[in-house]
């Protein structure tokens, strides 16, 4: 097999190397541009910063500076904003140091509150501390960043001292940054430096990967056997999906896994229950937002009143006459609750007969005698608190909290009533109430009380077996070893039946709406998602071509004549457009990919 070497190599050592390569049967057509395996990096035909052709998208120091200056400004602004906000936004930048958010776990010790004295303690934090105060995923993500840093630094130390001198003395006509690229090498004998450098660097990468795999296996084994993890119920519980109907039975599952089974959880639900639970979550979120809006509005009004009259800040004069008279004249009859003469009547009315327009949901199917008795008992517990509240309001000796006057109108105990009128309280217009205005806080409180009773009744009905059984089962074992053994056992003789087995899954990590899928539906979803991902990869070239066109305005203007006005712009602006905007557009384009794949993953699981 002939080897085109161009000029005859000089030196016995180099000739020996080429003879060794020829003896092994390698076909290396390194001279000329006729080799179809060559890309634009060598033949200089079409683009790339590696091109040897003059004035063909060459990389200059001016373009690099044009890109570096705005990037440096953005990085500097972001760092200044972070340094300032870090001291004041503790919930965002140091949530693990707040004891209320870490209960029952111990909070992490906070970093120094200075402007820059936190940097050294931050980088001196040991990995074991991060592992004990964080999660295993967070620890390995930080280690992944360190591994990437090490690979980058070692790669620079290996390649820069060897390849940069070879490129500069390559014999090409490259200038500025083009002289540092492989396109500036014209002598094919010097390309052996790239081969040996690539072998060394690739060997280091393989060594790093193997080392990290061994480290991961050992650390995972130690973490799973640690009492902190082993004492969790999730560590000895496996989740089985795509369970056939004949195995949705506790006795059969106990017979399958033996005496090590402690408990079996067969999931049951109903559409009505799921709908009511979702409505309760939305109602609670609406109540929280309304409470926050009321607090902010009242606090703003309080600050304005205190600024006008500092004497209002005294406890004895907290109640302003203007606020009292304004609130006294307003009647909060937006939501009417019938008040009974006795505590029993009040409790009975607070069960399910709260007069909220459009909010009653009748459950006639649940009206058997046994459920009525249980509901009355539960309703008495719920209404006992409300009855006490009404008795407190009617009691003449009632002591108002916070040291306020006892004749505050509006909602008894509401501090906001002395600063803002009732018309400024949060409100909304339910569809079932014919869009009439109702007080959001009072309406959501009564609605939550009503939904709690209905959900209690519906859950009791589902527990009796009246709901829909999902093809998902949780099996808890007495020991972690038994759970690990069951996780490795083939549970069913048919393909894809009970094939998806997961262990150590916490409830907050589960997408509960996806547990209803059967095995055939799971296959269809996975096929469709893979098809969508493949189509996205193919059609992703369209915006990528557009981004690439921005970096080559000369080629775009030659192809599309109506864009010729772009060449008339100043050179500084052109360099900015060709250098900075493509990187910005590409970063925005790539930021869409994780969000897109995350949405598809929620549908695929």
C-alpha positions as CSV (number, residue, x, y, z in Angstrom):
1,X,0.0,0.0,0.0
2,X,1.6,3.3,-1.1
3,X,2.1,6.1,1.3
4,X,2.1,9.6,-0.1
5,X,4.6,11.5,2.0
6,X,5.2,14.5,-0.2
7,X,8.8,15.4,0.5
8,X,11.2,12.5,1.5
9,X,11.5,12.4,5.3
10,X,15.0,13.1,6.7
11,X,16.4,11.4,9.7
12,X,16.8,7.7,10.5
13,X,14.4,7.8,13.4
14,X,11.5,9.3,11.4
15,X,12.1,6.9,8.6
16,X,11.9,4.0,11.0
17,X,8.6,5.2,12.4
18,X,7.1,5.5,8.9
19,X,8.4,2.1,8.0
20,X,6.7,0.7,11.1
21,X,3.4,2.3,10.1
22,X,3.7,1.0,6.5
23,X,4.5,-2.5,7.7
24,X,1.3,-2.6,9.7
25,X,-0.8,-1.8,6.5
26,X,-2.0,1.6,7.4
27,X,-3.1,3.8,4.5
28,X,-2.1,7.4,5.4
29,X,-2.6,9.8,2.5
30,X,-1.3,12.8,4.3
31,X,-0.2,14.7,1.3
32,X,-2.6,16.7,-1.0
33,X,-6.3,17.3,-0.6
34,X,-7.7,14.4,-2.5
35,X,-8.4,12.2,0.6
36,X,-12.2,12.1,1.1
37,X,-11.6,11.6,4.8
38,X,-10.2,15.1,5.2
39,X,-12.4,17.8,6.5
40,X,-12.4,21.6,6.3
41,X,-9.8,21.7,9.0
42,X,-7.1,20.5,6.5
43,X,-8.2,21.3,2.9
44,X,-9.2,24.8,3.7
45,X,-12.2,24.6,1.4
46,X,-15.2,25.6,3.5
47,X,-15.1,27.3,6.8
48,X,-13.8,26.6,10.3
49,X,-11.2,28.4,12.2
50,X,-8.8,25.6,11.3
51,X,-8.8,26.6,7.6
52,X,-5.5,27.4,5.9
53,X,-7.1,29.5,3.2
54,X,-6.6,33.2,3.7
55,X,-9.6,35.4,4.6
56,X,-11.8,32.4,5.2
57,X,-13.4,33.0,8.6
58,X,-10.0,33.5,10.3
59,X,-9.9,34.0,14.0
60,X,-8.2,37.2,15.0
61,X,-7.3,38.8,18.3
62,X,-9.7,41.6,17.5
63,X,-12.7,39.2,17.3
64,X,-11.5,37.5,20.5
65,X,-11.3,40.8,22.3
66,X,-14.7,41.8,21.0
67,X,-16.2,38.6,22.4
68,X,-14.2,38.7,25.7
69,X,-15.1,42.3,26.7
70,X,-18.9,41.9,26.8
71,X,-18.6,38.5,28.4
72,X,-16.3,39.9,31.1
73,X,-18.8,42.7,31.7
74,X,-21.7,40.2,32.1
75,X,-19.6,38.0,34.4
76,X,-18.6,41.0,36.5
77,X,-22.2,42.3,36.9
78,X,-23.4,38.8,37.8
79,X,-20.7,38.4,40.4
80,X,-21.5,41.8,42.0
81,X,-25.2,41.0,42.2
82,X,-24.4,37.6,43.7
83,X,-22.0,39.1,46.3
84,X,-24.6,41.7,47.3
85,X,-27.7,39.4,47.4
86,X,-25.8,36.6,49.2
87,X,-25.9,38.5,52.5
88,X,-29.6,39.3,52.4
89,X,-31.3,36.5,50.5
90,X,-30.5,33.7,53.0
91,X,-33.4,31.5,51.9
92,X,-32.0,31.4,48.3
93,X,-28.3,31.1,48.9
94,X,-28.1,29.3,52.2
95,X,-31.4,27.5,52.8
96,X,-29.7,24.6,54.7
97,X,-28.6,26.9,57.4
98,X,-32.2,27.7,58.4
99,X,-33.3,25.3,61.2
100,X,-37.0,25.5,60.3
101,X,-36.2,24.2,56.8
102,X,-34.0,21.3,58.0
103,X,-36.2,19.8,60.7
104,X,-35.6,17.1,61.8
105,X,-32.1,17.2,60.4
106,X,-29.5,19.4,61.9
107,X,-28.9,22.7,60.0
108,X,-25.6,23.4,58.3
109,X,-23.3,26.0,59.9
110,X,-23.5,29.3,58.0
111,X,-20.5,30.8,56.2
112,X,-19.2,34.2,57.4
113,X,-21.4,37.1,56.6
114,X,-18.7,39.4,55.2
115,X,-18.2,40.5,51.6
116,X,-15.3,38.3,50.8
117,X,-14.2,36.4,54.0
118,X,-16.5,33.5,53.0
119,X,-14.5,32.5,50.0
120,X,-11.6,30.7,51.7
121,X,-13.9,28.7,54.2
122,X,-16.1,27.8,51.3
123,X,-13.3,26.1,49.3
124,X,-11.9,24.5,52.4
125,X,-15.1,22.7,53.1
126,X,-14.3,18.9,53.0
127,X,-16.1,16.5,50.8
128,X,-17.2,14.4,53.8
129,X,-19.0,17.4,55.3
130,X,-20.9,17.9,52.0
131,X,-21.9,14.3,51.9
132,X,-23.2,14.3,55.5
133,X,-25.2,17.5,55.1
134,X,-26.4,17.0,51.6
135,X,-27.5,14.2,49.3
136,X,-25.6,11.6,47.5
137,X,-26.6,13.1,44.1
138,X,-25.4,16.5,45.2
139,X,-22.1,15.2,46.4
140,X,-21.4,13.3,43.1
141,X,-22.4,16.3,41.1
142,X,-19.8,18.4,42.9
143,X,-17.3,15.6,42.3
144,X,-18.2,15.5,38.7
145,X,-17.4,19.2,38.4
146,X,-14.0,18.6,40.0
147,X,-13.3,15.7,37.7
148,X,-14.1,17.9,34.6
149,X,-11.8,20.6,36.1
150,X,-8.9,18.1,36.5
151,X,-9.3,16.7,33.0
152,X,-9.3,20.2,31.5
153,X,-6.2,21.3,33.4
154,X,-4.3,18.1,32.7
155,X,-5.3,18.3,29.0
156,X,-3.9,21.8,28.8
157,X,-0.7,20.8,30.5
158,X,-0.3,17.9,28.1
159,X,-1.3,19.5,24.8
160,X,-0.3,23.2,25.0
161,X,3.5,22.7,25.5
162,X,3.6,20.1,22.8
163,X,1.2,21.2,20.1
164,X,1.4,24.9,20.1
165,X,5.1,24.9,19.1
166,X,4.3,22.4,16.4
167,X,1.5,24.5,15.0
168,X,3.5,27.7,15.1
169,X,6.4,26.1,13.2
170,X,4.1,24.2,10.9
171,X,5.0,26.1,7.8
172,X,1.6,27.6,7.1
173,X,0.6,31.1,6.4
174,X,-1.8,31.5,9.4
175,X,-1.7,34.6,11.5
176,X,-3.0,35.6,14.9
177,X,-5.0,32.7,16.4
178,X,-4.9,30.8,13.1
179,X,-1.2,30.1,13.7
180,X,-2.1,28.1,16.8
181,X,-4.4,25.7,15.0
182,X,-3.7,22.4,13.2
183,X,-4.6,24.1,9.9
184,X,-1.2,25.9,10.0
185,X,0.7,22.5,9.8
186,X,1.8,21.7,6.3
187,X,4.5,19.1,7.0
188,X,2.7,15.8,7.5
189,X,5.5,14.4,9.6
190,X,4.7,16.8,12.4
191,X,1.2,15.3,12.7
192,X,2.7,12.4,14.7
193,X,2.9,14.8,17.6
194,X,-0.9,14.9,17.6
195,X,-1.2,11.2,17.5
196,X,1.1,10.6,20.5
197,X,-0.4,13.5,22.5
198,X,-3.9,12.2,21.8
199,X,-2.9,8.7,23.1
200,X,-1.5,10.2,26.3
201,X,-4.5,12.4,26.9
202,X,-7.0,9.7,26.1
203,X,-5.2,7.3,28.4
204,X,-5.5,9.8,31.2
205,X,-9.2,10.2,30.5
206,X,-9.7,6.4,30.6
207,X,-7.8,6.2,33.9
208,X,-9.9,8.9,35.4
209,X,-13.2,7.2,34.4
210,X,-12.1,3.9,35.8
211,X,-10.9,5.5,39.0
212,X,-14.2,7.3,39.5
213,X,-16.2,4.2,38.8
214,X,-14.4,2.3,41.5
215,X,-14.8,5.2,43.8
216,X,-18.5,5.4,43.1
217,X,-19.0,1.7,43.7
218,X,-17.2,1.8,47.1
219,X,-18.9,5.0,48.3
220,X,-22.4,3.7,47.2
221,X,-21.8,0.5,49.2
222,X,-20.8,2.5,52.2
223,X,-23.7,4.9,51.9
224,X,-26.3,2.1,51.5
225,X,-25.0,0.3,54.6
226,X,-24.9,3.4,56.7
227,X,-27.5,3.6,59.4
228,X,-28.6,7.0,58.2
229,X,-29.9,5.4,55.0
230,X,-30.5,1.8,56.2
231,X,-33.0,2.9,58.8
232,X,-35.3,4.5,56.2
233,X,-38.4,2.6,55.2
234,X,-37.6,3.4,51.6
235,X,-34.3,1.5,51.8
236,X,-36.1,-1.8,52.3
237,X,-39.1,-1.1,50.1
238,X,-39.3,-2.0,46.4
239,X,-41.7,-0.5,44.0
240,X,-43.1,-2.8,41.3
241,X,-44.9,-1.3,38.3
242,X,-46.8,-3.0,35.4
243,X,-48.2,-5.6,37.9
244,X,-50.7,-7.9,36.3
245,X,-54.2,-8.2,37.8
246,X,-53.6,-11.6,39.2
247,X,-50.7,-10.4,41.3
248,X,-52.5,-7.4,42.7
249,X,-53.3,-9.4,45.8
250,X,-51.4,-9.3,49.1
251,X,-51.5,-13.0,49.8
252,X,-50.0,-13.9,46.4
253,X,-47.2,-11.3,46.8
254,X,-46.4,-12.7,50.2
255,X,-46.2,-16.2,48.8
256,X,-43.9,-14.9,46.0
257,X,-41.4,-13.1,48.2
258,X,-41.6,-15.3,51.3
259,X,-41.6,-14.6,55.0
260,X,-39.3,-11.6,54.7
261,X,-42.2,-9.4,53.6
262,X,-43.4,-7.0,56.3
263,X,-46.1,-5.0,54.6
264,X,-47.7,-4.8,51.1
265,X,-49.2,-1.6,49.8
266,X,-51.5,-2.0,46.9
267,X,-52.4,1.4,45.4
268,X,-56.0,2.3,45.0
269,X,-57.6,5.6,44.0
270,X,-60.5,7.2,42.3
271,X,-61.0,10.2,39.9
272,X,-63.3,12.0,42.4
273,X,-60.7,11.7,45.2
274,X,-57.8,12.8,43.0
275,X,-59.9,15.8,41.8
276,X,-60.8,16.8,45.4
277,X,-57.2,16.5,46.6
278,X,-56.1,18.7,43.7
279,X,-58.8,21.2,44.5
280,X,-57.7,21.3,48.1
281,X,-54.1,21.9,47.1
282,X,-55.2,24.8,44.8
283,X,-57.4,26.2,47.5
284,X,-54.6,26.1,50.1
285,X,-52.2,27.8,47.7
286,X,-54.8,30.5,47.0
287,X,-55.3,31.0,50.8
288,X,-51.5,31.3,51.3
289,X,-51.2,33.9,48.5
290,X,-54.2,35.9,49.8
291,X,-52.7,35.9,53.4
292,X,-49.4,37.2,52.0
293,X,-51.1,39.8,50.0
294,X,-53.1,41.0,53.0
295,X,-50.0,41.1,55.2
296,X,-48.1,43.2,52.7
297,X,-51.0,45.6,52.1
298,X,-51.6,46.0,55.8
299,X,-47.9,46.5,56.6
300,X,-47.6,49.1,53.9
301,X,-50.6,51.0,55.3
302,X,-49.2,50.7,58.8
303,X,-45.9,52.2,57.8
304,X,-47.6,55.1,56.1
305,X,-49.8,55.8,59.2
306,X,-46.8,55.5,61.6
307,X,-44.8,57.9,59.3
308,X,-47.6,60.4,59.7
309,X,-48.1,59.9,63.4
310,X,-45.3,58.1,65.3
311,X,-47.5,57.9,68.3
312,X,-49.5,55.1,66.7
313,X,-46.6,52.7,67.3
314,X,-47.4,52.7,71.0
315,X,-49.3,49.6,72.2
316,X,-52.0,51.7,73.9
317,X,-52.9,53.6,70.8
318,X,-52.5,50.9,68.1
319,X,-56.1,51.2,67.0
320,X,-56.6,54.3,64.9
321,X,-59.9,56.1,65.1
322,X,-60.0,56.5,61.3
323,X,-59.4,52.9,60.7
324,X,-62.0,51.8,63.2
325,X,-64.7,54.0,61.8
326,X,-63.9,53.0,58.3
327,X,-64.0,49.3,59.1
328,X,-67.0,49.7,61.3
329,X,-69.1,51.2,58.5
330,X,-68.2,48.4,56.1
331,X,-70.0,45.1,56.4
332,X,-68.2,42.0,55.5
333,X,-71.2,40.0,54.3
334,X,-69.4,38.5,51.4
335,X,-69.6,35.0,52.9
336,X,-72.4,34.3,55.3
337,X,-72.2,31.5,57.8
338,X,-75.4,30.7,59.7
339,X,-74.8,30.9,63.4
340,X,-76.7,28.5,65.7
341,X,-77.8,29.1,69.2
342,X,-76.1,26.1,70.6
343,X,-72.7,24.6,70.2
344,X,-74.2,21.4,68.6
345,X,-76.0,23.4,66.0
346,X,-72.8,25.4,65.2
347,X,-70.9,22.1,64.9
348,X,-73.6,20.6,62.6
349,X,-73.6,23.7,60.4
350,X,-69.9,23.8,60.1
351,X,-69.8,20.2,58.8
352,X,-71.2,20.3,55.4
353,X,-73.8,23.1,55.4
354,X,-71.6,26.2,55.1
355,X,-73.4,28.5,52.8
356,X,-70.7,29.1,50.2
357,X,-72.1,29.9,46.8
358,X,-71.2,27.2,44.3
359,X,-69.0,25.3,46.7
360,X,-71.2,22.4,47.8
361,X,-70.3,19.0,46.5
362,X,-72.9,16.4,47.3
363,X,-71.7,12.8,47.8
364,X,-75.0,10.9,47.8
365,X,-73.2,7.7,47.0
366,X,-71.3,7.9,50.3
367,X,-74.4,8.5,52.4
368,X,-74.6,5.1,54.1
369,X,-75.2,5.0,57.8
370,X,-71.7,3.9,58.7
371,X,-70.1,6.8,56.9
372,X,-72.6,9.2,58.4
373,X,-71.6,8.1,61.9
374,X,-67.9,8.4,61.1
375,X,-68.4,11.8,59.4
376,X,-70.4,13.2,62.4
377,X,-67.7,12.1,64.7
378,X,-65.0,13.7,62.5
379,X,-67.1,16.8,61.9
380,X,-67.5,17.2,65.6
381,X,-63.8,17.3,66.0
382,X,-63.4,19.9,63.2
383,X,-66.3,22.0,64.4
384,X,-65.2,21.9,68.0
385,X,-62.4,24.4,67.2
386,X,-64.7,26.7,65.2
387,X,-67.3,26.5,68.0
388,X,-64.7,27.6,70.5
389,X,-63.8,30.5,68.3
390,X,-67.4,31.6,68.1
391,X,-67.8,31.2,71.9
392,X,-64.6,33.3,72.3
393,X,-66.1,36.0,70.1
394,X,-69.3,36.1,72.0
395,X,-67.6,36.0,75.4
396,X,-67.6,39.5,77.0
397,X,-64.3,38.7,78.9
398,X,-62.5,37.8,75.7
399,X,-58.9,39.2,75.7
400,X,-57.8,40.2,72.3
401,X,-54.3,39.0,71.4
402,X,-51.3,41.2,70.6
403,X,-52.5,43.8,73.3
404,X,-55.0,45.3,70.9
405,X,-58.3,46.9,71.7
406,X,-61.3,44.5,72.1
407,X,-63.7,46.5,69.9
408,X,-61.9,46.0,66.6
409,X,-64.5,45.5,63.9
410,X,-64.3,43.1,60.9
411,X,-62.7,39.7,61.6
412,X,-62.0,39.3,65.3
413,X,-58.3,39.0,65.9
414,X,-57.3,40.4,62.5
415,X,-54.5,42.9,62.9
416,X,-55.0,44.1,59.3
417,X,-58.5,45.4,60.1
418,X,-57.1,48.4,62.0
419,X,-55.0,49.6,59.0
420,X,-57.0,48.8,55.9
421,X,-60.8,48.6,55.2
422,X,-62.5,45.5,54.3
423,X,-62.8,46.5,50.6
424,X,-59.0,46.2,50.3
425,X,-58.9,42.6,51.5
426,X,-58.1,40.0,48.8
427,X,-61.2,38.8,46.9
428,X,-62.1,36.8,43.9
429,X,-65.3,35.9,41.9
430,X,-66.1,32.2,41.7
431,X,-67.9,30.9,38.6
432,X,-70.4,29.0,40.7
433,X,-71.3,32.2,42.5
434,X,-72.2,33.9,39.2
435,X,-69.0,35.9,39.4
436,X,-70.1,37.7,42.6
437,X,-67.4,39.0,44.8
438,X,-66.4,36.9,47.8
439,X,-63.6,37.4,50.4
440,X,-60.8,35.0,49.4
441,X,-59.4,34.3,52.9
442,X,-62.7,33.5,54.6
443,X,-64.0,31.6,51.5
444,X,-60.9,29.4,51.2
445,X,-60.9,28.6,54.9
446,X,-64.4,27.3,54.9
447,X,-63.8,25.5,51.6
448,X,-60.7,23.7,53.0
449,X,-62.8,22.6,56.0
450,X,-65.5,21.3,53.7
451,X,-63.0,19.5,51.5
452,X,-61.2,17.8,54.4
453,X,-64.5,16.2,55.5
454,X,-65.3,15.1,52.0
455,X,-61.8,13.7,51.4
456,X,-61.9,11.8,54.6
457,X,-65.1,10.1,53.6
458,X,-63.9,9.3,50.1
459,X,-60.6,7.9,51.4
460,X,-62.5,5.6,53.7
461,X,-64.5,4.4,50.8
462,X,-61.4,3.7,48.7
463,X,-59.7,1.8,51.6
464,X,-62.7,-0.6,51.6
465,X,-61.8,-1.5,48.0
466,X,-64.4,0.6,46.1
467,X,-61.7,2.6,44.2
468,X,-59.6,1.8,41.1
469,X,-56.6,-0.5,41.7
470,X,-53.4,0.7,40.1
471,X,-50.9,-1.7,38.5
472,X,-48.2,-0.6,41.1
473,X,-47.3,-2.2,44.4
474,X,-45.0,-1.3,47.2
475,X,-43.5,-4.2,49.1
476,X,-41.7,-3.5,52.4
477,X,-39.3,-6.1,53.8
478,X,-38.0,-6.7,57.3
479,X,-34.3,-6.1,56.3
480,X,-32.4,-4.3,53.6
481,X,-30.7,-7.5,52.5
482,X,-34.1,-9.1,51.7
483,X,-35.2,-6.0,49.8
484,X,-32.0,-6.1,47.7
485,X,-32.4,-9.8,47.0
486,X,-36.0,-9.3,45.9
487,X,-34.9,-6.4,43.7
488,X,-32.7,-8.8,41.8
489,X,-35.2,-11.6,41.4
490,X,-37.3,-12.1,38.2
491,X,-40.8,-11.7,39.5
492,X,-42.9,-12.8,36.5
493,X,-42.4,-15.3,33.7
494,X,-43.9,-13.0,31.0
495,X,-41.9,-10.2,29.4
496,X,-42.4,-6.7,30.7
497,X,-44.6,-7.9,33.6
498,X,-43.3,-6.6,36.9
499,X,-40.1,-5.9,35.1
500,X,-39.7,-2.4,36.4
501,X,-38.4,-2.7,40.0
502,X,-37.0,0.2,42.0
503,X,-35.7,0.4,45.5
504,X,-34.9,3.3,47.8
505,X,-37.5,5.6,46.2
506,X,-39.0,8.3,48.4
507,X,-42.6,9.4,48.1
508,X,-41.6,12.9,46.9
509,X,-39.6,11.4,44.1
510,X,-42.6,9.6,42.5
511,X,-44.8,11.0,39.7
512,X,-48.0,9.4,41.0
513,X,-50.0,10.2,37.9
514,X,-47.7,7.9,35.9
515,X,-48.3,4.8,38.1
516,X,-51.5,4.0,36.4
517,X,-49.9,2.9,33.1
518,X,-50.0,-0.7,32.0
519,X,-47.0,-2.4,30.3
520,X,-48.4,-1.8,26.8
521,X,-49.0,1.9,27.4
522,X,-45.5,2.3,28.8
523,X,-44.0,0.8,25.6
524,X,-46.1,3.1,23.4
525,X,-45.1,6.1,25.4
526,X,-41.4,5.2,25.3
527,X,-41.6,4.7,21.5
528,X,-43.3,8.0,20.9
529,X,-40.9,9.9,23.2
530,X,-37.9,8.4,21.4
531,X,-39.4,9.3,18.1
532,X,-39.9,12.9,19.2
533,X,-36.4,13.1,20.5
534,X,-35.0,11.7,17.2
535,X,-37.1,14.2,15.3
536,X,-35.9,17.0,17.5
537,X,-32.3,16.0,16.9
538,X,-32.9,16.1,13.1
539,X,-34.8,19.4,13.0
540,X,-32.5,21.0,15.5
541,X,-30.2,21.7,12.6
542,X,-32.5,24.5,11.4
543,X,-31.9,26.9,14.3
544,X,-28.2,25.7,14.4
545,X,-27.8,26.7,10.7
546,X,-29.3,30.1,11.5
547,X,-26.8,30.6,14.4
548,X,-23.9,29.5,12.2
549,X,-25.0,32.0,9.6
550,X,-24.7,34.9,12.1
551,X,-21.1,34.0,12.6
552,X,-20.4,34.2,8.8
553,X,-21.9,37.5,7.6
554,X,-19.8,37.5,4.5
555,X,-21.1,34.2,3.3
556,X,-24.7,35.1,4.2
557,X,-24.5,38.4,2.3
558,X,-23.1,36.7,-0.8
559,X,-25.9,34.2,-0.7
560,X,-28.7,36.7,0.0
561,X,-28.1,39.9,-1.8
562,X,-30.8,41.9,0.1
563,X,-28.6,41.6,3.3
564,X,-25.8,43.5,1.7
565,X,-26.4,46.5,4.1
566,X,-24.9,44.4,6.9
567,X,-21.4,45.0,5.4
568,X,-21.8,48.7,5.7
569,X,-21.9,48.6,9.5
570,X,-18.7,49.5,11.4
571,X,-16.1,46.8,11.8
572,X,-16.5,46.8,15.6
573,X,-20.2,46.1,15.4
574,X,-19.6,43.4,12.8
575,X,-17.0,41.7,15.0
576,X,-19.4,41.9,17.9
577,X,-22.3,40.3,15.9
578,X,-20.1,37.5,14.5
579,X,-18.4,36.7,17.8
580,X,-20.7,37.4,20.7
581,X,-24.2,36.9,19.3
582,X,-23.7,33.3,18.0
583,X,-22.4,32.2,21.4
584,X,-25.4,33.9,23.1
585,X,-27.9,32.4,20.7
586,X,-26.3,29.0,21.0
587,X,-26.4,29.1,24.8
588,X,-30.1,30.1,24.7
589,X,-30.8,27.3,22.2
590,X,-29.0,24.7,24.4
591,X,-30.8,25.9,27.5
592,X,-34.1,24.7,25.9
593,X,-32.9,21.1,25.6
594,X,-32.9,20.2,29.4
595,X,-36.4,21.7,29.8
596,X,-37.7,19.8,26.7
597,X,-36.2,16.5,27.8
598,X,-37.4,16.9,31.3
599,X,-41.0,17.4,30.1
600,X,-40.7,14.3,27.9
601,X,-39.2,12.3,30.8
602,X,-42.3,13.0,32.9
603,X,-44.5,11.6,30.2
604,X,-42.2,8.6,29.6
605,X,-41.8,7.2,33.1
